[in-house]
Amino acid sequence: MTTGSGTAPAQPAAATRAVASPAAPAAPVAATAAGAATRPARRGAYRRLSVEERRAQLIAAALTLFAHRAPEDVSLDDVATAAGASRPLVYRYFPGGKQQLYEAALRSAADELELCFAEPRSGPLTVRLRRGLDRYLAFVDEHDAGFSALLQSGSVAETSRTNAIVDEVRRAAADQILLHLEVAEPGPRLRMMVRTWITAVEAASLMWLDEGKQPPVAELRDWLVDHFVALMAATAAGDPRTARVLRAALALETAEGQVGALARRLLPVLGDASHLL
């Protein structure tokens, strides 16, 4: 060893062999530990991502920014900074600039929203709608004020392509609802009713954000489910095909469920209108 108690003579040759020997790795380990704080960090910071990983990283950063700020208020430099990348790199993956990146972020959000109402088709319809709305409103809540910029018109980033993506979300949600209603060939009134409800959900979500997320999200969800039931009942009153679908849906509901609670709340109100019968 090169140091000792002070009485044992130094043995340079042995020390050299000890350092070089696999059986005594103390010095190399110490050297490795000394540089460990920098070398792994550098490798982690500059790890080469695959094309898909890098693209997903840029879209995620853009979606976060677009979710809280209007597209016109977000620059490519903002996206690059948020992703820990450079502006030229953003252009490399999105040569169309911010518009192309915005559309990619919108597509990512649309993919998530399209799955909101995907539910196993069993049990009461209102329970399934509640679960779908829970997911939809959680998305709205997470993206906060940027929900308007992401999914509504009025932005400078709006194009026929972005409008098509937004409309695709609405159509996908309507298709999921019709699957829950088990209607292979819905009539025009039922299709219009479902699309009208989807539009109402979207509008109510935006107003909910404007009202400081009041009423509480659970109350908003239940109110929207009540709207669906009421809208379907009104449609069924003038459309025999919708009436058959409504009867089948109501057969799965229980007195303790949401439709039963709605009926009990409505009876006193409708009782005052008995003179109309």
C-alpha positions in Angstrom: 0.0 0.0 0.0 1.2 3.6 -0.6 0.2 4.7 3.0 0.3 2.7 6.3 1.0 3.0 10.0 4.3 4.8 9.4 6.5 1.9 10.4 5.9 -0.4 7.4 8.1 0.5 4.4 6.3 1.7 1.3 6.1 -0.8 -1.5 5.7 1.0 -4.9 5.9 -2.2 -7.0 3.2 -3.9 -4.9 1.0 -0.9 -5.1 1.3 -0.8 -8.8 0.3 -4.4 -9.0 -2.6 -3.9 -6.6 -4.0 -1.1 -8.7 -3.7 -3.1 -11.9 -5.0 -6.2 -10.3 -8.8 -7.1 -10.7 -8.6 -8.3 -7.1 -8.0 -4.8 -5.8 -10.1 -2.3 -7.7 -10.3 0.4 -5.0 -8.4 3.1 -6.9 -10.3 2.7 -10.2 -13.7 2.5 -8.3 -12.8 5.7 -6.6 -11.9 7.4 -9.9 -15.2 6.2 -11.4 -17.2 7.5 -8.4 -15.5 10.9 -8.7 -16.8 11.2 -12.3 -20.1 9.5 -11.8 -21.9 12.7 -10.9 -21.2 14.2 -14.3 -20.9 11.4 -16.8 -24.2 9.6 -16.3 -26.0 12.9 -16.1 -24.5 14.0 -19.4 -25.5 10.7 -21.0 -29.1 11.0 -19.6 -29.4 14.6 -20.8 -28.2 14.0 -24.3 -29.6 10.5 -24.8 -30.5 10.1 -28.4 -34.2 9.6 -28.7 -35.8 7.7 -31.5 -37.8 9.6 -34.1 -41.1 8.6 -32.5 -39.9 9.4 -29.0 -38.7 12.8 -30.0 -41.8 13.6 -31.9 -44.0 12.5 -29.0 -41.9 14.6 -26.7 -42.4 17.7 -28.8 -46.2 17.1 -29.1 -46.5 16.6 -25.4 -44.7 19.8 -24.7 -46.9 21.7 -27.3 -50.1 20.1 -25.9 -49.3 21.3 -22.4 -48.6 24.9 -23.7 -51.7 25.0 -26.0 -53.8 23.6 -23.1 -53.2 26.7 -21.1 -52.6 29.4 -23.7 -54.2 30.2 -27.0 -52.2 28.9 -30.0 -51.4 32.5 -31.2 -49.7 33.1 -27.8 -47.4 30.1 -28.1 -44.2 30.3 -30.1 -41.9 27.6 -31.4 -39.3 28.8 -29.1 -41.7 28.2 -26.2 -42.2 24.7 -27.4 -38.5 24.1 -27.8 -37.8 25.4 -24.3 -40.5 23.3 -22.8 -39.2 20.1 -24.5 -35.5 20.9 -23.8 -34.8 21.1 -27.5 -33.8 23.7 -30.0 -35.9 25.6 -32.5 -34.2 24.0 -35.5 -35.0 20.6 -34.1 -38.7 21.5 -33.8 -38.6 22.6 -37.4 -36.9 19.3 -38.3 -39.9 17.3 -37.0 -42.5 19.8 -38.0 -41.4 21.7 -41.1 -44.8 23.3 -41.4 -44.0 25.2 -38.2 -46.5 26.0 -35.4 -49.6 25.2 -37.5 -48.4 21.7 -38.2 -47.4 21.3 -34.5 -50.8 22.6 -33.4 -52.6 20.2 -35.6 -50.5 17.3 -34.2 -51.2 18.4 -30.6 -54.9 18.7 -31.4 -54.9 15.2 -33.0 -53.3 13.9 -29.8 -56.0 15.5 -27.7 -58.7 14.2 -30.0 -57.4 10.6 -29.7 -57.8 10.9 -26.0 -61.3 12.5 -26.1 -62.6 9.9 -28.7 -62.2 7.2 -26.1 -64.1 9.0 -23.3 -67.4 7.3 -23.9 -66.0 3.9 -24.7 -67.5 1.6 -22.1 -68.6 -2.0 -21.7 -72.1 -2.1 -23.0 -73.8 -3.6 -19.9 -75.7 -2.2 -17.0 -77.9 1.0 -16.8 -77.2 3.5 -19.6 -77.0 6.4 -17.2 -74.2 4.7 -15.3 -72.2 4.4 -18.5 -72.9 8.0 -19.4 -71.7 9.1 -16.0 -68.4 7.2 -16.4 -67.9 8.7 -19.9 -68.6 12.2 -18.6 -66.2 11.7 -15.7 -63.4 11.1 -18.2 -64.5 13.9 -20.5 -64.8 16.5 -17.7 -61.4 15.3 -16.3 -59.9 16.2 -19.6 -61.5 19.6 -19.6 -60.4 20.2 -16.0 -56.8 19.2 -16.8 -56.6 21.4 -19.8 -58.4 24.2 -18.1 -58.8 27.5 -20.1 -57.0 26.1 -23.1 -59.9 23.7 -23.8 -61.4 26.4 -25.9 -58.2 26.8 -27.9 -57.8 23.1 -28.3 -61.3 22.1 -29.3 -63.3 25.2 -30.4 -63.2 27.6 -33.3 -62.1 31.2 -33.1 -58.4 30.6 -33.0 -56.0 32.0 -35.6 -54.8 28.4 -35.9 -58.2 27.3 -37.1 -58.2 25.6 -40.5 -60.3 23.2 -42.4 -58.1 20.4 -41.0 -58.4 21.5 -37.4 -62.2 21.8 -37.8 -62.3 18.3 -39.3 -60.4 16.9 -36.2 -62.8 18.6 -33.8 -65.8 17.4 -35.7 -64.3 13.9 -35.7 -64.3 14.0 -31.9 -67.9 14.9 -31.8 -68.9 12.2 -34.3 -66.8 9.6 -32.4 -68.6 10.5 -29.2 -72.0 10.3 -30.9 -71.1 6.9 -32.4 -70.2 5.6 -28.9 -73.5 6.8 -27.5 -75.5 5.1 -30.3 -73.6 1.9 -29.6 -74.7 2.1 -26.0 -78.3 2.6 -27.2 -77.8 -0.5 -29.3 -79.1 1.1 -32.5 -77.7 -0.3 -35.7 -79.6 2.1 -38.0 -80.7 5.2 -36.0 -83.3 7.4 -37.5 -82.5 11.1 -38.3 -84.3 12.3 -35.1 -82.3 10.1 -32.8 -79.0 10.9 -34.6 -79.8 14.6 -34.3 -80.7 14.2 -30.6 -77.4 12.5 -29.8 -75.4 15.1 -31.7 -77.3 17.9 -30.0 -76.5 16.5 -26.6 -72.8 16.1 -27.5 -72.8 19.8 -28.5 -74.5 20.7 -25.3 -71.9 18.9 -23.3 -69.2 20.8 -25.1 -70.9 24.1 -24.6 -71.6 23.4 -20.9 -68.0 22.4 -20.4 -66.8 25.8 -21.7 -69.3 27.7 -19.6 -68.2 25.7 -16.6 -64.7 26.9 -17.1 -65.9 30.5 -17.5 -67.8 30.1 -14.2 -64.7 29.1 -12.3 -65.6 25.4 -12.4 -68.9 25.8 -10.7 -71.1 23.9 -10.0 -68.9 21.1 -8.7 -67.9 18.7 -11.4 -70.1 15.8 -10.0 -73.2 18.1 -10.1 -72.4 19.1 -13.7 -72.0 15.5 -14.7 -75.3 14.5 -13.2 -77.1 17.5 -14.7 -75.8 16.5 -18.2 -77.0 13.0 -17.7 -80.4 14.4 -16.8 -80.3 16.4 -19.9 -79.7 13.3 -22.0 -82.7 11.5 -20.5 -85.0 14.6 -20.9 -83.9 15.2 -24.5 -84.4 11.6 -25.4 -87.8 11.5 -23.7 -88.8 14.6 -25.7 -87.6 13.0 -28.9 -89.4 9.7 -28.1 -92.7 11.6 -27.7 -92.7 12.3 -31.4 -90.7 9.5 -32.8 -91.7 5.9 -32.4 -88.2 4.5 -33.2 -86.7 6.6 -30.4 -89.5 5.6 -28.1 -88.6 1.9 -28.6 -85.0 2.6 -27.8 -85.9 4.6 -24.7 -88.1 1.9 -23.4 -85.3 -0.6 -23.7 -82.9 1.7 -22.0 -85.3 2.5 -19.1 -85.8 -1.3 -18.5 -82.2 -1.4 -17.3 -82.6 1.5 -14.9 -83.5 1.1 -11.2 -85.6 3.1 -8.8 -82.4 4.0 -6.8 -80.6 5.1 -10.0 -80.4 8.5 -11.6 -83.5 8.2 -13.8 -85.6 7.2 -10.7 -84.3 10.2 -8.8 -85.0 12.5 -11.8 -88.6 11.2 -12.0 -89.2 11.8 -8.3 -87.9 15.4 -8.7 -90.1 16.0 -11.8 -93.4 14.8 -10.3 -94.0 17.8 -8.1 -93.1 20.2 -11.0 -95.3 18.4 -13.5 -98.1 18.1 -11.0 -98.6 21.8 -11.2 -99.3 21.4 -14.9 -102.1 18.9 -14.6 -104.5 21.4 -16.1 -102.7 20.8 -19.4 -103.8 17.1 -19.5 
